[in-house]
């Protein structure tokens, strides 16, 4: 959870690495005014909003900044089709494409997660999923209920996960989900 500037900087650096953001030349920076990377902007606004939400600063400038980042984050959420609440992702989140992504506010996802379009992570019988580090979530995946997904797990396209897979380094696919490989698939 982001509570200080050092955490904010760390999270943004990890997110930049995960999204292959590189240092731009002056000309390239100028061009981003006309063609911004909206996915990267969304992640930056989300992280700044999380910081100002969690820091619990009472001064007027912090309140104004929190409201500013909330408006920017919400505006891009609607534009990109995301329903991603704050304080869900650990550092290093990667969202490679625009499209519908719906995540329940109580879900916890670890570091270095890749999440594709058409993903729904939600509640079932009062429980929500908890995902480990280095999880790849393919397009169209649905995760529901009080389940735990381990570290280094790849979840294949259109998989429906309703039970826990706490093992590490596996690939799961299907409806209902089952392990097909005791090794994480290469998602890039």
C-alpha positions, 0 to 999 in steps of 0.5 A: 500500500502506498503511504509515502513518496518513497513507496510511490516512486518504487511502485512507479519505477516497477510499473515502468519496467513492467510496461517497457517505458523508456527514457524519451528524448526531448522530441519524443516527449514533445510527441507524447503531447499529441499521442500519449500512452493512455495505458501508462497514464492510467497506471500513473494516475492510479498510483498517484491517487492511491498515494494521496488516498492512503497518505491521509494528509489533511492539508488543502494542497493534498486534498486538491491533488487527491481530487485531481488524480481521482478525476483523471483516473476516473476519466481514463477508466471510462475511456479505456473500459477499466473498472480497477479500484485503488489498492488492488495491485502490487508493484509492476502491474502491466496492462497491455491492451484497452478493453473491459477489465472488472476487479472487485475492490477487495481483491489483492494481486501481488507484484508483477501481474500481467492482466489482459482484456475481458478479465473479471475478478469478483466476489462469490459467496462473500469471498474474493480472490487473492493472487500471488506474484508474477501472475499472468491473466489471459484474455477473458479470464474469470476468477470468482470466490474465496480462492488463492492463486499461487506465485508464478502462475499463468492463467490461459485465455477464457479460463473460469477459476472457482477453486484455489491453485496455491501451487507455484509455477503452473499453467491453468486453463479450461472451464472449470480450470485445471492444471495443464503444465507444472511450469508457467507458460511464457506470456510475452 
